[in-house]
Amino acid sequence: MNLSRQNWVLIDFENVHKFDLALVANLPVQVLLFVGPVHKTLPTTLFQHTASIEGRFHVVVSAGSGNNALDFQMAFEAGRIISNDPSANVHFVSKDQDFEILIKYMRSQGLNVGRSPSFDALPFLSKAPTILPPPESGLVPTPANEGYDLVYRQLEKNSKNRPQKLKTLKAWIINLLGKSCREESATSLIEMLQKKGIVALDVRDAVTYPHFTAQRSNTTPCAKVPLA
């Protein structure tokens, strides 16, 4: 996702409470903050940099409460944005992994959509990992995060013995990388694998591997981009 197109950032305030608008002050970014009806007041510190992106920051209050009510409204707004500008980049900022199901479908339609677990992890910010095209493009992402390449290669190699549950996958990564890998590091690696389309999770935390399935179905193998 690049900055030659309009970028829309949709923040899920139910689980992401910290964001620094100054990070996007000089970027072509529109920010929508989605809040539920329970959030009757918001900390003033959240809005200290709104002047720097005047006209590009909006608060959207959920029309009602209920399970996933805010998520449905975010999904609707994402669809409305893309219907008006199909080339736009849409970024969900949420810790809710259920968005991955929606993102996978939207990407299959050729749309530019992704999710970041925090605002400062947005892919177009300098300290965030680079988001490369999804596996359908024939490229395998190569982030510099320690351990990623080993995890990818082992998953690729062990086609008949891949973890089938999120908890098992996390334990498998920790065991593979050794004592230097803590649970939060394994979680970050799994989130990265999700963003790249290497793994996918359903609502019951069952794990599938769509990238490797796609590799097997292609007559021409996907090219592996070497790590720098």
C-alpha positions in Angstrom: 0.0 0.0 0.0 1.6 3.2 -1.1 1.0 6.9 -0.7 0.4 7.8 -4.3 -3.3 6.9 -3.6 -5.7 8.2 -1.0 -5.3 6.3 2.3 -8.2 5.8 4.7 -7.6 4.8 8.3 -10.5 3.3 10.2 -9.8 3.1 13.9 -11.7 0.7 16.1 -11.8 2.6 19.4 -13.3 -0.4 21.2 -9.8 -2.0 21.4 -7.4 0.7 20.1 -7.2 3.7 22.4 -3.9 5.3 21.5 -3.1 7.0 18.2 -0.8 9.9 17.3 -2.4 12.0 14.5 0.8 13.9 14.2 2.3 10.9 12.4 0.0 11.4 9.4 -0.1 15.2 9.5 1.7 15.6 6.1 0.4 12.5 4.5 -2.6 12.0 2.1 -4.6 10.2 4.9 -8.2 10.5 6.0 -8.8 9.2 9.6 -12.2 7.9 10.8 -12.5 7.1 14.6 -15.3 4.7 15.3 -16.7 4.9 18.8 -19.5 3.0 20.5 -22.4 4.5 22.4 -20.7 3.6 25.7 -18.0 6.1 24.9 -19.9 9.2 26.0 -16.7 11.2 26.6 -13.3 10.9 25.0 -9.9 12.0 26.5 -8.9 15.4 25.2 -5.4 14.2 24.6 -6.7 12.2 21.7 -7.4 15.4 19.8 -4.4 17.5 20.5 -3.1 17.1 16.9 -6.5 17.3 15.1 -5.5 20.8 13.9 -2.6 19.3 12.0 -5.0 17.2 9.9 -8.0 19.6 9.9 -10.8 18.3 7.7 -9.2 14.8 7.5 -10.3 13.5 10.9 -13.8 12.5 11.7 -15.5 10.7 14.7 -18.2 8.2 13.7 -20.5 7.2 16.5 -22.1 3.7 16.3 -25.8 3.7 15.5 -26.3 1.2 18.3 -24.8 -1.4 20.7 -24.5 -5.1 20.4 -22.0 -7.8 19.4 -19.8 -6.6 16.5 -22.1 -3.6 15.9 -19.1 -1.2 15.5 -17.3 -3.8 13.3 -20.3 -3.9 10.9 -20.4 -0.2 10.7 -16.7 0.0 9.9 -17.1 -2.7 7.2 -20.0 -0.6 5.7 -17.9 2.6 5.7 -15.0 0.7 4.0 -17.3 -0.5 1.3 -18.7 3.0 0.8 -15.2 4.5 0.5 -14.1 1.9 -2.1 -17.4 2.3 -4.1 -16.5 6.0 -4.4 -12.8 5.4 -5.1 -11.9 1.8 -6.0 -8.1 2.6 -6.0 -8.1 3.8 -2.4 -6.1 2.1 0.3 -8.2 1.2 3.3 -6.5 0.3 6.6 -8.5 -1.1 9.6 -6.7 -0.3 12.9 -8.1 -3.0 15.2 -6.9 -5.9 17.4 -10.0 -7.8 16.2 -8.7 -10.6 14.0 -12.2 -11.3 12.6 -11.5 -8.4 10.1 -9.1 -10.8 8.4 -12.1 -12.7 6.9 -13.4 -9.5 5.3 -9.9 -8.4 4.2 -9.2 -11.7 2.6 -12.4 -11.5 0.5 -11.9 -7.8 -0.4 -8.3 -8.6 -1.5 -9.6 -11.4 -3.7 -11.6 -8.8 -5.5 -8.4 -6.8 -6.2 -9.0 -4.2 -3.5 -6.3 -2.6 -1.4 -7.2 -3.4 2.2 -5.3 -4.3 5.3 -5.3 -4.4 9.1 -2.9 -3.1 11.7 -3.1 -3.9 15.4 -2.1 -0.4 16.4 -1.9 3.1 14.8 1.8 3.3 14.7 2.0 -0.1 12.9 0.3 1.3 9.8 2.3 0.1 6.8 3.0 3.5 5.3 4.7 4.8 8.5 8.4 4.5 8.5 8.8 2.3 11.5 6.1 -0.2 10.4 6.9 -3.4 8.4 6.5 -3.0 4.7 3.3 -4.5 3.3 3.9 -6.2 0.0 1.3 -7.4 -2.5 -0.7 -10.4 -1.3 0.5 -13.9 -2.4 -1.9 -13.9 -5.5 0.6 -11.5 -7.1 3.3 -14.2 -7.1 5.5 -12.6 -4.4 6.3 -13.8 -1.0 6.8 -11.0 1.6 10.2 -10.6 3.1 10.0 -8.5 6.3 13.2 -8.0 8.3 11.7 -9.3 11.5 13.9 -11.8 13.2 12.6 -15.4 12.8 10.1 -14.7 10.0 12.1 -16.4 7.3 12.7 -19.5 9.4 9.0 -19.7 10.3 8.0 -19.3 6.6 10.4 -21.9 5.4 9.4 -24.5 8.0 5.7 -24.0 7.3 6.4 -24.4 3.6 8.4 -27.5 4.2 6.1 -29.3 6.7 3.0 -29.4 4.5 1.6 -32.4 6.3 2.3 -31.3 9.9 1.3 -27.7 10.2 -0.4 -26.5 13.4 -4.2 -26.4 13.0 -5.0 -24.2 16.0 -3.9 -20.7 16.9 -2.6 -21.8 20.4 -0.7 -24.7 18.8 0.8 -22.4 16.1 2.0 -20.0 18.8 3.6 -22.8 20.8 5.2 -24.2 17.6 6.8 -20.9 16.7 8.2 -20.4 20.3 9.6 -23.9 20.2 11.1 -23.4 16.7 12.8 -20.0 17.5 14.0 -21.0 21.0 14.1 -19.2 24.3 14.7 -15.8 22.6 11.2 -15.9 21.3 8.5 -14.7 23.8 4.8 -15.1 23.4 4.3 -11.5 22.3 6.9 -12.1 19.6 5.2 -15.2 18.4 1.9 -13.2 18.3 3.5 -10.5 16.2 4.8 -13.0 13.8 1.4 -14.7 13.4 -0.2 -11.3 12.8 2.3 -10.6 10.1 1.7 -14.0 8.5 -2.0 -13.1 8.5 -1.4 -9.8 6.8 0.6 -11.5 4.1 -2.1 -14.1 3.5 0.3 -16.9 4.6 -2.1 -18.1 7.3 -5.8 -17.4 8.0 -7.9 -17.8 11.2 -11.5 -18.4 11.6 -13.8 -17.3 14.5 -12.8 -20.5 16.4 -9.1 -19.9 16.0 -8.7 -22.7 13.5 -5.6 -22.1 11.2 -5.5 -22.6 7.5 -2.7 -21.8 5.0 -4.2 -20.2 1.9 -0.8 -19.1 0.4 0.6 -22.7 0.3 -2.7 -24.0 -1.0 -2.5 -21.4 -3.8 1.1 -22.5 -4.6 0.0 -26.1 -5.0 -2.8 -25.2 -7.4 -0.7 -23.0 -9.6 1.0 -24.6 -12.6 3.9 -22.1 -12.3 5.4 -21.9 -8.8 5.4 -18.6 -7.0 8.7 -16.8 -7.0 10.4 -16.5 -3.6 11.9 -13.1 -3.1 15.2 -13.6 -1.1 15.7 -11.8 2.1 17.9 -8.7 1.9 
